[in-house]
């Protein structure tokens, strides 16, 4: 999850006070955990590596983490995106703590101090990109949020999953696919201040809860409007403003996210998961899953179980 340089040898401990280093040494007993002060260079990652892909200023790595592992306060010299594939962790940032679970995407700007604790065994996808890469693709550093962002679901998270699919099964066009998905992810991040949740109307949560409670057969827009006590046209305009999509697109997205979560956390057959979240059958789920994430549900399940 968290990159670190070779000069920072004491970077993470677990409940047994094990020391982890980046030079291949076996973990050994550490007397205490200390805060790292030197910014961590791009492409250095804590955790047991599963796979990685690096090219021209972009570094992507999938890693696993032991339950109880703690990473002290530290900073990075490049922006960091961390997608939680499995597990439950917390982040400490500026004196505040927040929970990170499956399908959470955390954006941390360069040189922002933060730390993590893994409450359960975890599996994360970590993405970094240099200012040189940003300049080459014409995105511009000013597009990036100035503060950390925690995203749960939506197209931003979907693009991160596409990056993971590309490094799991690379081919001759993977670099193009990775750059395209990363640019779209950054574009979504750049719009977050506009699409953020400040000053959200309270009735929007009522509508979201109603959709979640019956994701397989959600209420019609007119019924959602009646629940919220507003006009249907107002629901449609406001929903697009805060979610960046229509209600129907949001429902399709949430079905896929629920299916992905069920695949990761249960042993239910894919055919049953498909029906539970509102797909006509397993083949319908497979087509939509591949289109959204770049891999089939079966491929995703096998990846998670290949420890």
Secondary structure per residue as TSV (DSSP state, phi and psi in degrees):
chain	resnum	aa	ss	phi	psi
A	1	X	-	360.0	-51.2
A	2	X	-	-110.1	123.7
A	3	X	-	-66.8	155.8
A	4	X	-	-159.1	152.7
A	5	X	-	-92.4	163.0
A	6	X	T	-67.1	-23.9
A	7	X	T	-72.1	-19.0
A	8	X	-	-99.1	83.1
A	9	X	-	-76.7	-33.9
A	10	X	-	-99.4	93.1
A	11	X	-	-117.5	-23.5
A	12	X	E	-152.9	140.8
A	13	X	E	-133.5	153.1
A	14	X	-	-108.8	-172.6
A	15	X	T	-62.1	-20.5
A	16	X	T	-91.8	7.1
A	17	X	-	63.1	44.6
A	18	X	E	-84.3	146.6
A	19	X	E	-103.5	135.2
A	20	X	-	-114.4	133.8
A	21	X	-	-124.9	165.7
A	22	X	S	-97.9	5.2
A	23	X	S	-107.9	20.6
A	24	X	S	87.1	0.7
A	25	X	-	-70.2	155.6
A	26	X	-	-70.4	146.2
A	27	X	-	-58.9	144.3
A	28	X	E	-138.3	166.9
A	29	X	E	-66.0	133.0
A	30	X	-	-111.0	140.4
A	31	X	S	-73.8	-32.4
A	32	X	-	-164.1	165.0
A	33	X	-	-96.9	137.9
A	34	X	-	-124.6	157.4
A	35	X	-	-77.5	138.0
A	36	X	-	-85.0	138.7
A	37	X	-	-111.2	-32.3
A	38	X	S	-79.1	129.2
A	39	X	-	-56.0	140.1
A	40	X	B	-84.7	131.3
A	41	X	-	-75.3	155.0
A	42	X	T	-58.7	138.5
A	43	X	T	89.1	5.6
A	44	X	-	-104.0	127.5
A	45	X	-	-133.6	135.5
A	46	X	-	-79.9	158.6
A	47	X	S	106.1	167.4
A	48	X	E	-82.2	116.0
A	49	X	E	-69.0	137.5
A	50	X	E	-103.5	-48.7
A	51	X	E	-161.5	159.4
A	52	X	E	-152.1	158.2
A	53	X	E	-147.3	128.3
A	54	X	E	-135.2	137.7
A	55	X	E	-160.6	135.9
A	56	X	T	34.6	58.4
A	57	X	T	90.4	3.3
A	58	X	E	-121.5	132.2
A	59	X	E	-131.5	124.4
A	60	X	E	-128.1	131.6
A	61	X	E	-143.9	141.0
A	62	X	E	-108.8	128.6
A	63	X	E	-139.2	158.9
A	64	X	E	-113.1	157.0
A	65	X	E	-138.3	138.6
A	66	X	-	-76.0	147.0
A	67	X	T	-61.2	133.6
A	68	X	T	90.5	-6.8
A	69	X	-	-64.5	133.6
A	70	X	E	-120.6	138.4
A	71	X	E	-119.3	117.6
A	72	X	E	-66.4	171.0
A	73	X	E	-58.0	134.5
A	74	X	E	-159.7	170.3
A	75	X	-	-131.6	165.6
A	76	X	B	-122.3	150.9
A	77	X	S	-89.1	4.8
A	78	X	S	-145.2	154.4
A	79	X	E	-57.1	148.1
A	80	X	E	-130.1	130.3
A	81	X	E	-114.0	126.7
A	82	X	E	-124.8	117.0
A	83	X	E	-102.0	122.6
A	84	X	E	-81.3	112.1
A	85	X	E	-86.6	-38.2
A	86	X	E	-149.6	151.4
A	87	X	-	102.5	179.2
A	88	X	-	-136.8	125.2
A	89	X	E	-141.3	171.2
A	90	X	E	-126.3	153.3
A	91	X	E	-119.8	136.5
A	92	X	E	-105.9	122.2
A	93	X	E	-146.5	115.0
A	94	X	T	61.4	33.8
A	95	X	T	83.1	0.7
A	96	X	E	-112.3	149.4
A	97	X	E	-119.1	139.9
A	98	X	E	-141.7	151.8
A	99	X	E	-87.8	143.2
A	100	X	E	-123.2	122.9
A	101	X	-	-128.2	177.8
A	102	X	T	-52.2	136.2
A	103	X	T	74.9	13.7
A	104	X	E	-88.1	138.2
A	105	X	E	-120.3	121.2
A	106	X	E	-109.1	125.0
A	107	X	E	-105.7	125.7
A	108	X	E	-121.7	118.4
A	109	X	-	-65.7	163.9
A	110	X	T	-58.0	138.7
A	111	X	T	65.9	19.0
A	112	X	-	-95.2	125.5
A	113	X	-	-75.5	135.7
A	114	X	E	-162.1	164.1
A	115	X	E	-144.4	167.0
A	116	X	E	-138.5	153.8
A	117	X	E	-135.8	128.7
A	118	X	E	-93.1	110.6
A	119	X	S	-77.7	-27.8
A	120	X	S	-134.6	168.7
A	121	X	-	-57.7	138.9
A	122	X	E	-130.9	162.8
A	123	X	E	-139.7	119.3
A	124	X	E	-126.1	150.6
A	125	X	E	-108.3	125.3
A	126	X	E	-117.3	135.1
A	127	X	E	-130.5	129.2
A	128	X	E	-132.1	152.1
A	129	X	E	-147.2	144.1
A	130	X	-	-89.2	163.9
A	131	X	H	-64.7	-29.7
A	132	X	H	-63.8	-42.4
A	133	X	H	-65.5	-43.0
A	134	X	H	-56.5	-43.4
A	135	X	H	-67.4	-38.8
A	136	X	H	-64.8	-39.6
A	137	X	H	-87.0	-3.8
A	138	X	T	78.5	18.9
A	139	X	-	-76.9	-41.3
A	140	X	-	87.9	127.8
A	141	X	G	-62.2	-30.0
A	142	X	G	-66.0	-15.2
A	143	X	G	-68.6	-27.3
A	144	X	S	-76.2	142.7
A	145	X	-	-60.6	145.3
A	146	X	S	-79.8	-20.0
A	147	X	S	-120.0	162.3
A	148	X	-	-64.3	152.4
A	149	X	E	-133.7	139.7
A	150	X	E	-117.0	117.8
A	151	X	E	-114.0	131.9
A	152	X	E	-121.5	104.2
A	153	X	S	83.7	176.3
A	154	X	S	92.1	-179.9
A	155	X	H	-65.0	-30.8
A	156	X	H	-59.9	-45.8
A	157	X	H	-67.2	-38.3
A	158	X	H	-60.2	-41.2
A	159	X	H	-63.9	-37.0
A	160	X	H	-63.4	-40.0
A	161	X	H	-63.9	-35.6
A	162	X	H	-62.9	-37.8
A	163	X	H	-60.8	-42.6
A	164	X	H	-62.5	-40.6
A	165	X	H	-63.6	-36.4
A	166	X	H	-68.1	-37.9
A	167	X	H	-79.7	-20.1
A	168	X	H	-75.1	-35.8
A	169	X	S	-133.1	71.6
A	170	X	-	-71.7	151.7
A	171	X	-	-142.5	-167.0
A	172	X	T	-69.5	-16.0
A	173	X	T	-112.7	12.5
A	174	X	H	-61.2	-38.2
A	175	X	H	-62.3	-41.2
A	176	X	H	-64.1	-42.6
A	177	X	H	-64.8	-40.5
A	178	X	H	-64.6	-46.1
A	179	X	H	-63.1	-40.4
A	180	X	H	-64.2	-46.6
A	181	X	H	-65.3	-38.3
A	182	X	H	-67.4	-38.6
A	183	X	H	-63.2	-42.1
A	184	X	H	-67.5	-36.4
A	185	X	H	-62.1	-46.7
A	186	X	H	-63.4	-37.2
A	187	X	H	-61.1	-42.1
A	188	X	H	-62.1	-42.8
A	189	X	H	-61.3	-40.4
A	190	X	H	-63.5	-26.7
A	191	X	T	-88.7	-5.7
A	192	X	H	-59.1	-37.2
A	193	X	H	-59.4	-29.5
A	194	X	H	-80.5	-38.7
A	195	X	H	-95.4	9.4
A	196	X	S	-67.6	178.6
A	197	X	-	-100.9	11.3
A	198	X	T	-70.1	140.9
A	199	X	T	59.7	26.5
A	200	X	-	-63.9	138.9
A	201	X	-	-66.3	141.3
A	202	X	H	-62.2	-31.8
A	203	X	H	-68.0	-18.2
A	204	X	H	-64.5	-36.9
A	205	X	H	-64.9	-34.9
A	206	X	H	-61.0	-43.5
A	207	X	H	-67.3	-43.8
A	208	X	H	-61.4	-41.8
A	209	X	H	-65.4	-38.2
A	210	X	H	-65.2	-38.8
A	211	X	H	-66.2	-44.5
A	212	X	H	-62.5	-36.8
A	213	X	H	-70.7	-19.8
A	214	X	T	-142.5	54.8
A	215	X	G	-62.2	-31.0
A	216	X	G	-71.1	-30.6
A	217	X	G	-145.4	72.7
A	218	X	-	-68.4	157.0
A	219	X	-	-63.4	156.6
A	220	X	-	-68.4	161.7
A	221	X	H	-59.5	-38.6
A	222	X	H	-63.7	-37.0
A	223	X	H	-70.5	-38.1
A	224	X	H	-63.6	-40.3
A	225	X	H	-63.4	-39.5
A	226	X	H	-64.5	-40.3
A	227	X	H	-61.6	-39.4
A	228	X	H	-81.9	-19.1
A	229	X	T	77.9	26.9
A	230	X	S	-131.6	170.0
A	231	X	-	-74.1	149.2
A	232	X	H	-59.6	-39.8
A	233	X	H	-64.5	-33.9
A	234	X	H	-68.2	-38.0
A	235	X	H	-58.8	-47.5
A	236	X	H	-63.7	-44.1
A	237	X	H	-65.3	-47.0
A	238	X	H	-69.1	-38.6
A	239	X	H	-61.3	-44.5
A	240	X	H	-64.6	-36.5
A	241	X	H	-61.7	-42.5
A	242	X	H	-93.8	-21.7
A	243	X	H	-111.4	-10.2
A	244	X	S	70.6	19.1
A	245	X	S	-159.6	171.8
A	246	X	-	-75.9	167.6
A	247	X	H	-60.9	-42.0
A	248	X	H	-62.8	-43.2
A	249	X	H	-64.4	-38.6
A	250	X	H	-61.4	-43.3
A	251	X	H	-62.4	-45.4
A	252	X	H	-60.6	-41.9
A	253	X	H	-63.8	-45.0
A	254	X	H	-66.3	-33.7
A	255	X	H	-61.6	-43.7
A	256	X	H	-65.3	-41.2
A	257	X	H	-66.4	-38.9
A	258	X	H	-66.2	-40.9
A	259	X	H	-62.1	-43.8
A	260	X	H	-61.8	-42.0
A	261	X	H	-65.4	-40.3
A	262	X	H	-66.3	-38.7
A	263	X	H	-61.8	-40.2
A	264	X	H	-74.4	-27.9
A	265	X	H	-111.7	-1.6
A	266	X	-	-141.1	170.5
A	267	X	-	-109.4	21.0
A	268	X	-	-65.1	145.8
A	269	X	-	-61.1	148.1
A	270	X	H	-60.4	-33.2
A	271	X	H	-62.7	-38.3
A	272	X	H	-72.0	-42.0
A	273	X	H	-60.3	-42.4
A	274	X	H	-57.7	-46.5
A	275	X	H	-68.7	-38.1
A	276	X	H	-64.0	-31.9
A	277	X	H	-100.1	1.7
A	278	X	T	108.3	9.2
A	279	X	-	-86.6	152.6
A	280	X	S	-64.4	-37.9
A	281	X	S	-165.6	-177.6
A	282	X	H	-64.3	-38.3
A	283	X	H	-65.8	-34.8
A	284	X	H	-63.6	-45.3
A	285	X	H	-61.0	-43.9
A	286	X	H	-61.4	-44.7
A	287	X	H	-62.3	-46.9
A	288	X	H	-67.5	-38.9
A	289	X	H	-63.8	-45.6
A	290	X	H	-64.3	-41.5
A	291	X	H	-63.7	-39.0
A	292	X	H	-79.1	-40.6
A	293	X	H	-114.7	-6.6
A	294	X	S	80.8	9.3
A	295	X	S	-152.6	160.5
A	296	X	-	-82.6	162.1
A	297	X	H	-57.0	-37.9
A	298	X	H	-64.8	-42.2
A	299	X	H	-63.3	-41.0
A	300	X	H	-62.8	-44.5
A	301	X	H	-63.0	-42.1
A	302	X	H	-66.0	-36.6
A	303	X	H	-62.2	-43.3
A	304	X	H	-67.1	-31.8
A	305	X	H	-90.0	-4.1
A	306	X	-	-91.9	82.3
A	307	X	-	-96.1	360.0
